[in-house]
Amino acid sequence: MKKIITVFSIVLLGACAAKKTSTTTSNKTDTMVADVERAQAFYPGMTATSFSEAKSLYEISCGNCHGLKKPSSKSEEKWRSIMPRMVVKANKKGASLTPENEKQLLAFVLTMRTAQ
C-alpha cells in the first residue's frame, strides 16, 4: 500500500510541476508578445528578436556596473540624457557599446517605461 501511495504522490507532483512549467512558459510568452507590440508602437521596425537582444543588452551591459534600474523610474527626457553618459562610462570600463547599441538600450528602456 505504501508503494502505491508513493507512486501516486510522485505522479501527482510530476503532473503539477508540468502544469506549472507550461503555465509559466505561456505567461512569459504572453508578456514578451505584449512587450514587443508596445515597442512596435514606438519603434515600428522592432521585432521579437531585436527586442530580445535589446533586453539582454540592458541586463548585461547596464547590470555589469550597477543594479538594473526600473525603466519606469525615470522620465523619457531623463533616460535620453542619461543613456549617452552611461554608454561612455561603460565603454571606459571595457564594454564595446556602439551607437547602435545605445539606440537599442534607449528603445528598450523607453518601451518598458510604459509597461505595467
VEXDREN-2710 file (C-alpha; in Angstrom, 1 decimal):
% VEXDREN-2710
k/r/px/py/pz
1/MET/0.0/0.0/0.0
2/LYS/2.9/2.4/0.8
3/LYS/4.3/1.8/-2.6
4/ILE/1.0/2.7/-4.3
5/ILE/0.7/5.9/-2.3
6/THR/4.4/6.8/-3.0
7/VAL/4.0/6.2/-6.7
8/PHE/0.7/8.1/-6.8
9/SER/2.3/11.1/-4.9
10/ILE/5.2/11.2/-7.4
11/VAL/2.9/11.1/-10.4
12/LEU/0.7/13.8/-8.9
13/LEU/3.6/16.0/-8.1
14/GLY/5.1/15.5/-11.5
15/ALA/1.8/16.4/-13.2
16/CYS/1.5/19.6/-11.1
17/ALA/5.1/20.5/-11.9
18/ALA/4.5/20.0/-15.6
19/LYS/1.3/22.1/-15.5
20/LYS/3.1/24.9/-13.6
21/THR/6.0/25.0/-16.1
22/SER/3.6/25.1/-19.0
23/THR/1.7/28.0/-17.4
24/THR/4.9/29.9/-16.6
25/THR/6.2/29.5/-20.1
26/SER/2.8/30.6/-21.5
27/ASN/2.8/33.7/-19.3
28/LYS/6.4/34.6/-20.3
29/THR/5.4/34.3/-24.0
30/ASP/2.4/36.4/-23.5
31/THR/4.4/39.1/-21.7
32/MET/7.1/39.1/-24.4
33/VAL/4.4/39.4/-27.1
34/ALA/2.9/42.4/-25.3
35/ASP/6.3/44.0/-24.8
36/VAL/7.2/43.6/-28.5
37/GLU/3.8/45.1/-29.5
38/ARG/4.4/48.0/-27.1
39/ALA/7.9/48.5/-28.6
40/GLN/6.5/48.4/-32.2
41/ALA/4.2/51.3/-31.3
42/PHE/7.2/53.5/-30.7
43/TYR/9.7/51.7/-33.0
44/PRO/7.9/50.2/-36.0
45/GLY/10.9/48.1/-37.1
46/MET/11.2/46.3/-33.8
47/THR/11.0/42.6/-34.0
48/ALA/10.8/40.0/-31.2
49/THR/14.5/39.2/-31.9
50/SER/15.7/42.8/-31.8
51/PHE/13.6/43.4/-28.6
52/SER/15.1/40.3/-27.0
53/GLU/18.6/41.5/-28.0
54/ALA/17.9/44.9/-26.5
55/LYS/16.7/43.4/-23.3
56/SER/19.8/41.2/-23.0
57/LEU/22.0/44.1/-23.8
58/TYR/20.3/46.1/-21.0
59/GLU/20.6/43.3/-18.5
60/ILE/24.2/42.6/-19.3
61/SER/25.7/46.0/-20.1
62/CYS/23.8/48.1/-17.5
63/GLY/23.8/45.3/-14.9
64/ASN/27.5/45.0/-15.2
65/CYS/28.2/48.3/-13.5
66/HIS/25.2/48.8/-11.2
67/GLY/21.8/47.3/-10.3
68/LEU/19.2/47.4/-13.0
69/LYS/17.0/50.5/-12.7
70/LYS/13.3/50.1/-13.4
71/PRO/12.7/51.8/-16.7
72/SER/9.6/53.5/-15.2
73/SER/11.8/55.2/-12.5
74/LYS/12.8/57.9/-14.9
75/SER/11.1/60.2/-17.5
76/GLU/11.7/59.8/-21.2
77/GLU/13.7/63.0/-21.1
78/LYS/15.9/61.8/-18.2
79/TRP/16.6/58.5/-20.0
80/ARG/17.5/60.4/-23.1
81/SER/20.1/62.4/-21.2
82/ILE/21.4/59.6/-19.0
83/MET/21.9/56.9/-21.7
84/PRO/24.7/58.6/-23.7
85/ARG/26.6/59.2/-20.5
86/MET/26.2/55.7/-19.2
87/VAL/27.3/54.2/-22.6
88/VAL/30.5/56.4/-22.4
89/LYS/31.1/55.2/-18.8
90/ALA/30.5/51.5/-19.7
91/ASN/32.9/51.8/-22.6
92/LYS/35.6/53.3/-20.3
93/LYS/35.1/50.2/-18.2
94/GLY/35.7/47.8/-21.1
95/ALA/32.4/47.5/-22.8
96/SER/32.2/47.8/-26.5
97/LEU/28.9/49.5/-26.9
98/THR/28.3/51.0/-30.3
99/PRO/25.9/53.9/-31.3
100/GLU/23.5/51.2/-32.5
101/ASN/23.7/49.5/-29.1
102/GLU/22.9/52.9/-27.4
103/LYS/19.8/53.1/-29.6
104/GLN/18.8/49.6/-28.7
105/LEU/19.2/50.3/-25.0
106/LEU/17.2/53.5/-25.2
107/ALA/14.5/51.8/-27.2
108/PHE/14.2/49.1/-24.5
109/VAL/14.0/51.4/-21.5
110/LEU/11.6/53.8/-23.2
111/THR/9.4/50.9/-24.2
112/MET/9.5/49.4/-20.8
113/ARG/8.8/52.7/-19.1
114/THR/5.1/52.2/-20.1
115/ALA/4.9/48.6/-19.0
116/GLN/2.5/47.8/-16.2
END
